[in-house]
Amino acid sequence: TITDPCSLDIELKEIRKTGIGRDQEEFVDGMVACAVPIKNNQGKLLACLFTHAPVIRKDLTQLLEYMPALRRAAVELSQIIDQP
């Protein structure tokens, strides 16, 4: 868990810049995760799409290789969710 305000600010700026949330065992020891936002046409956050794995199977670098597929899926989901 990031408890230092300066470190948290840096991490939040990185998330805003890349559009990728990462979890390097901060939430659960031995688990890594990454996520992308699902937004509506106005850019409002609707949900998040994520993948996670135990570090014994995948490390964070390996999970980040799924980002192109997650981003495509997030766009498709936003179109489905944001229908009138």
C-alpha positions in Angstrom: 0.0 0.0 0.0 1.3 3.4 -0.9 1.1 5.5 2.3 3.5 8.3 1.4 1.5 11.3 0.0 4.2 12.3 -2.4 4.6 8.7 -3.7 0.8 8.4 -4.0 0.7 11.6 -6.0 3.4 10.3 -8.4 1.5 7.0 -8.9 -1.8 8.8 -9.5 -0.2 11.1 -12.1 1.3 8.0 -13.8 -2.2 6.3 -13.9 -3.7 9.5 -15.4 -0.9 9.6 -18.1 -1.0 5.9 -19.0 -4.6 5.0 -18.3 -3.4 1.8 -16.5 -3.9 0.9 -12.9 -1.3 -1.5 -11.4 -1.2 -3.6 -8.3 2.2 -5.0 -7.4 1.1 -7.1 -4.4 -0.1 -4.0 -2.5 -3.7 -5.4 -2.0 -2.9 -9.1 -1.5 0.6 -10.5 -1.0 1.4 -12.8 -3.9 -1.1 -11.3 -6.3 -0.5 -8.8 -9.1 -3.1 -7.0 -11.2 -3.6 -4.3 -13.9 -6.7 -2.5 -15.0 -8.0 -0.2 -17.6 -11.1 2.1 -17.4 -14.3 1.6 -19.3 -15.7 5.1 -20.1 -18.8 6.4 -21.7 -18.9 8.8 -24.7 -18.4 11.8 -22.4 -15.4 10.3 -20.7 -17.2 9.4 -17.5 -15.9 6.3 -15.8 -18.4 3.5 -16.0 -16.4 0.5 -14.7 -12.9 -1.0 -14.9 -11.7 -4.1 -16.7 -8.8 -5.9 -15.0 -6.7 -9.0 -14.9 -4.9 -10.5 -12.0 -2.8 -13.5 -11.2 -0.7 -15.0 -8.4 3.0 -14.1 -8.9 3.9 -17.7 -9.0 2.1 -17.9 -12.4 2.6 -14.4 -13.8 4.5 -11.3 -12.8 3.3 -7.7 -13.4 5.4 -7.3 -16.6 3.7 -10.4 -18.1 0.2 -9.1 -17.1 0.9 -5.8 -18.8 1.4 -7.7 -22.1 -2.4 -8.1 -22.0 -2.9 -4.3 -22.2 -3.7 -4.1 -25.9 -6.4 -6.7 -25.6 -7.8 -5.2 -22.4 -8.0 -1.7 -24.0 -9.8 -3.1 -27.0 -12.3 -5.0 -24.8 -12.8 -1.8 -22.7 -13.8 0.1 -25.8 -16.2 -2.6 -26.9 -17.7 -2.8 -23.5 -18.1 1.0 -23.3 -20.1 0.9 -26.6 -22.3 -1.9 -25.2 -22.8 -0.3 -21.8 -23.3 3.3 -23.0 -26.2 2.6 -25.4 -29.3 4.7 -25.0 
